[in-house]
Amino acid sequence: MSRTLVASDEGVKLARKALKARNLTQTDFAMEVGLGYTTVNNFLNSKPIYRTNFQEMCVFLGLDWQDIAAFGEEAEPQELTSLDNLWQQLQLLSSPTEQMGLVLVKEETLGWGKNLPSRYEKSVQVGSFIRFEVNLETPGYLLLLQKDTSGQLWCFCPSCFAPQPQLNTGKTTLPQEGSPITSFPIEGEPGKEEIIAVLTKEVPALDWLRQENDEVLKLEASHLIELLKYVTERGDYQLWYTDYMVIAR
């Protein structure tokens, strides 16, 4: 499966019509979706852009990305020989979403329920404190996976920070109340971090699932292979994707 997508001629017309309906210029559009002007310009001129960016823009415009993309011959699938390639396969199955993201927390009020009101953040400084929100339209079981700026992969839900992975509809905040901390500090080197949420109706049949008091699991290739096999063999799941930048102080 190709890492990039190109809008068809008809897809560009639909995208431009959606922009006009929202009274947005290309610059406005780039600012709203948090992407560079060049990426937006390439999207609207049938040039290849990363699949995740393509899908994110379609979500913002209320369009089905499969109706916008021009499908030619698929590239040969990559061999699943590394952790990065396995993560990429999982990411390609995921849909960009505005149903989850980071919320900044005021450092001086780190108790429960003290979120700083804002849209979901697309960049956060090292040293900040954040919580992560997921908004569900239907109840289900949540697996929340993170790829940090160093390229390491982690499963934050279920874990001691998310001891209740079986969720009801509405907003869920991580860390969940009762976990060892009330917010996550942003640490490490600047760069991009990625989040994938796997939502299932029932508890997934995965041997490596954590219990409520367990530490966060560092994911290895065997974990992702098992997860990919599980989701591709079932139809009752959703995969969501988002990312954000960690920047220096």
RANOR-V554704 format. One record per helix or strand of 3 or more residues. SS is the DSSP state (a for helix, b for strand). FROM is the first residue (numbers start at 0). TO is the last residue. If there is no record, write none. Layout:
ss | from | to
SS | FROM | TO
SS | FROM | TO
This chain:
ss | from | to
a | 8 | 20
a | 25 | 32
a | 36 | 42
a | 50 | 60
a | 64 | 67
a | 82 | 91
b | 99 | 104
b | 122 | 124
b | 128 | 135
b | 139 | 146
b | 152 | 156
b | 169 | 173
b | 190 | 199
a | 220 | 231
b | 236 | 246
